[in-house]
Each structure stands twice: as structure tokens, then as C-alpha cells.
């Protein structure tokens, strides 16, 4: 069995904001605004897919903060064919050579349970890079049971809205998940977070890390990078309130 997350990463002493980006411009803007980590992907409208190698290299050259790269070959229900899974493994091998800090991925079984065996295989392949189990988690029928399954995979974080449409609506479940997780794995609340509600989510859940793409505030395809940068900066400031 792979070691539990608590042996590989410690809880940050200060609040951390991870920002999902799908372009070089937004990656640089997020760093300028004070983001602590990036989730790099493409097609955020579909929940994020694996970015191309050129975007990964450009982002790595442009920013110094940690980059976690999404490994998700296609939109849908997170149940992957043999071909899809082979593509995911190949992507991780390619990404591992690009000096990034982590991977965002996850696999479900038909019916929505966590595919522990195949997710564990991806985690092992990504090592020593830490892995975040993405919002496939929110598609599982029993979040408390799913948390225990994800811990078994050796994953380091779970990105989740608490099974709700957004993190603000899932506050009570997120709080419960954080308590259940203890120091075994980090619960990363995300979904619909913006400057106006991020502090409330922190207070209500006790989370130390938060995730946002600001898609509800600024469309993912908006060319207004300045507005995006300003919103990220406001999120970072509001984490300290």
C-alpha cells in the first residue's frame, strides 16, 4: 500500500489558494495576483482536460509557483476505457519530465465508486509528484465512504464541493469531510468560489487550502485578463480576513 498523504505533505501554515487556468495569460495573471498554486488544464467548461505539452512548457517557463497538471483525457463520467487509461498513463509519463509539481486526476468505476486500483496505479506512476483527486469525487454515491477509498490510493488531496452544486452550498458536508480526513489527506474545497464567498467557506469549514477558477464570475473564455487578475487578488486578500 502507498503511504498516507500525511507522510508526504504537511498542512500549510498559511492559507493557500489554488487557481485553475487554461491559458498562459491567466497562469501569469494568477501568479501576479498572489495565487499559491495553479491547476493547469484546458476546456474548463467541461471541468478541465489534459493540456497539451506546449502549454505546459510555456506555463512552466512563465511562472515560479507550483503547477499541478490535469490528467483527464475526455469529458464525461470519469469511467475510462482501456484506451483512455493507457492515454492517462502516457500523459503522466510525459508530464513528469516537465518540471511540474503535481498531477490532478482520478478514476471511477461504473456506478460511481472510486476505482482504487487504477487510481493507485496513476499515483504510483506520478510519484514523487503529489496527486489531487479531482471532482470526480463529487459524483460518488457516498462521500464519506469515497474519502476512505481515496485515502487508500495514496492521493494527497481531494478537490470537492461537498457533493453540492458549489462549495458554498456544500459547507456542512465539506466541514464533515475535513473532520473525517484529519491529517490523512487534504480536503480542497472548490466550485463557485469568488471574492464574495471565499472567506465564508474558510470560516465554515476550517479549510486551509481553497480552489477556484472564477468561472462563475468571469467566463473562462473571457479575454479580460485584468479582471481575472483582480478577482484572484481579491480572493487572496479575503483568505486573510
N, C-alpha and C positions, 0 to 999 in steps of 0.2 A: 504494500500500500504506500502511496506517496505521502510525504509528511504533511501535516496540517498547516494551514496558511499561517498560523501564529508563529511557527518556527521559521518562516521565510520572510515575513514582513511584520513590522510593528505598527501600531496605530500612530498616525501622525500627531505630533504635539500640538499643531495648529490646524485650523480648518483648511481643507483642501477643496478646490473647485476643478473638476474635470469638464472640459468643453468639447463637444462633438463638432467636428469640422469636416467639410468635404472639398475644400479648396485651399490652395496655398495662401491666398489673400486672407481668408478667415483664420488660418493657422497662425499667421504672423500677427494678425489683429488680436487674437485671443492672448497670445504671449505678451504683447504690449500692454494689454489691459490687466495683466496680473494673474491669468489662469495658471494653475499649478501643473496641469497635465492635459494632453489632448487625446481624444479618441478620433483617429483618422479613418475615414471611410468615404464611400461615395453613395449617392442615392439615399439621402437621409429621409426623404419622403416615404421610402419603403422600409425604414427602420435601420438603414445602413447596410452596405455590402462591401466586399473586399475591394480596396482601392488598387489601382494599377501601380506597378513598380516605379514609374516615373514620378507620380505624385508623392509616393513615399520618400523617394530620394530628394525631391525638391523640398519637401517639408522638413526632412532631417537636416538639410543644409541651411534652412532658413531659421529654425528655432532651436533653442537650447533646452527647453523644458521637456520632460518625458513625453514620448509618443507611444500610445497603445494603438495597434492597428487591428481593425475589424477583419475577422476571417469568417465570412458568410457568403457562400457562392451564389445564392439566389434568394429572391424573396419567397415568402410562404410560411409554412408551419414549423420550420426548424427540424423536420424529419427528412433526412438526407439519404439519397440513393448511394449505392456503392461508388458510382462515378463521382457524385458530389463529394463524398467523403475523401476519396483519393485526391480530388482537387484541393480540398481544405488542407490535407497533409502537405501537398506540394507547395501551397501558398505559405504555410508556416515555415517550411524549409527555406524558401526564398526570402521571406521577411526577416528571418533570423540573421541573415547576412548583411542587413541594412542598418545596424547600429541603433535600432529602436529598443524601447524599454519593456514592451509588453504586448500581449495579444488579447483580443476580445472575441469570444466565440462561445459555443455551446451546442449541444445536440439533444434532441428529444426523441423518445420512442413513439410509435403510433399510440394514440390515446393520451399523450401529453406528459408521460412520466419522463424524468431525466434519464438520458442514456448514459449511465455511469461509465460503462466500459469504453465507449467510443470517446466520450469527453475526456476520460482519464488518459486515453491514448494521445489526444491532442495536447493535453497539459504536459505529458512526458516529452513529447516531441518539441514543445516550445521551451522547455527548461534549458537554462535557468531563468528565462523570462517569466515573470508572473502572468497569470491569466485571469481575466474578468469573465464571469459567466453572464452573458447579456440578457436582455429582457425576454428571451425565450422562457426564462424563469416564471414570468407572469402568465404564461399560457398553461402552466401545470395545474392540475385539479386541487392540489393540497399544498399550499406554500410552505407550511411548517415541515411537512414530510420532504418536500423538494429541497429545502435547505439542508437537511441531513444528507440527502443524496449528493448534493453539490459538494459538501464538505468531503465526501468520500473520493471525489475526483481529484482533489489536490488544488482546486481552483482557489484563487486568493480573494476575489471579490464577487459579489452578486449585484448587478445593476437591476434595480426593480422599482416599480411604482407601487408596490404592495398589492399587486393584482388589480389595481383600480385604473381608471382612465388616465389619471395623472397622480403625481406624488402627493399633492395637496389633498386629493380625495382618499388617498390610502394611508393617511397619517397613523391611524391606530394600528393597522397591520404592520406598517414599517417599524413602529416602535416595538411591537411584539417580536418582529424578526430580529431586530438589533439586540434585544434582550436575549433571545434564544441563541443567537450566534456567539455572543460573548466575545472572547478573543480568538475564536477559532477561524473566523472568516469575516471580512468587512462587508457590511451592507451599504451599498451605494445608492441612495435614493435618487431617482431621476424620472423625468416625464413631466413636462409642463412647468418646469421651474423657471422663474424670471426674477428680476429685482424686487418685485412687489410681494412675492410669497416665499422667497428662499429662507429668510430669517425665521419665519413661522415654522417651516419644515424642520429647521435645525432645533428650534426650541421644543417642538412637539415630539421629536423622535430621538433626540440625543445623537444624531448622526455627526460624524466628524469629516466625512467626505460627501460631496454632492456632485451631481452630474446634470449638465444642461446643454441643449443645442439651440435654445431660444427660438425654436421653430414656431411656437405659438405667438411669439411677439414680433419676430422678423422672419418672413418667409425664407426657407432655405435657399431659394433661387434668387433672392433679392440681391442686387448689386451694391446695396448701401452698406459697405463695409464699415464706414464710420459709425453708423447707428448700431451695428453689431458690436463693435469695439466698445462703444459707450455702455451698452447693456451688460457686457461681460464685466466691465469695470465696476458698474453699479452692483452687480451680483457679488463680486469680491468684497466690495466695501460693506455690503449688507450682511455678509457672513460674520463680520466682526461686531455687529450690533447685538 
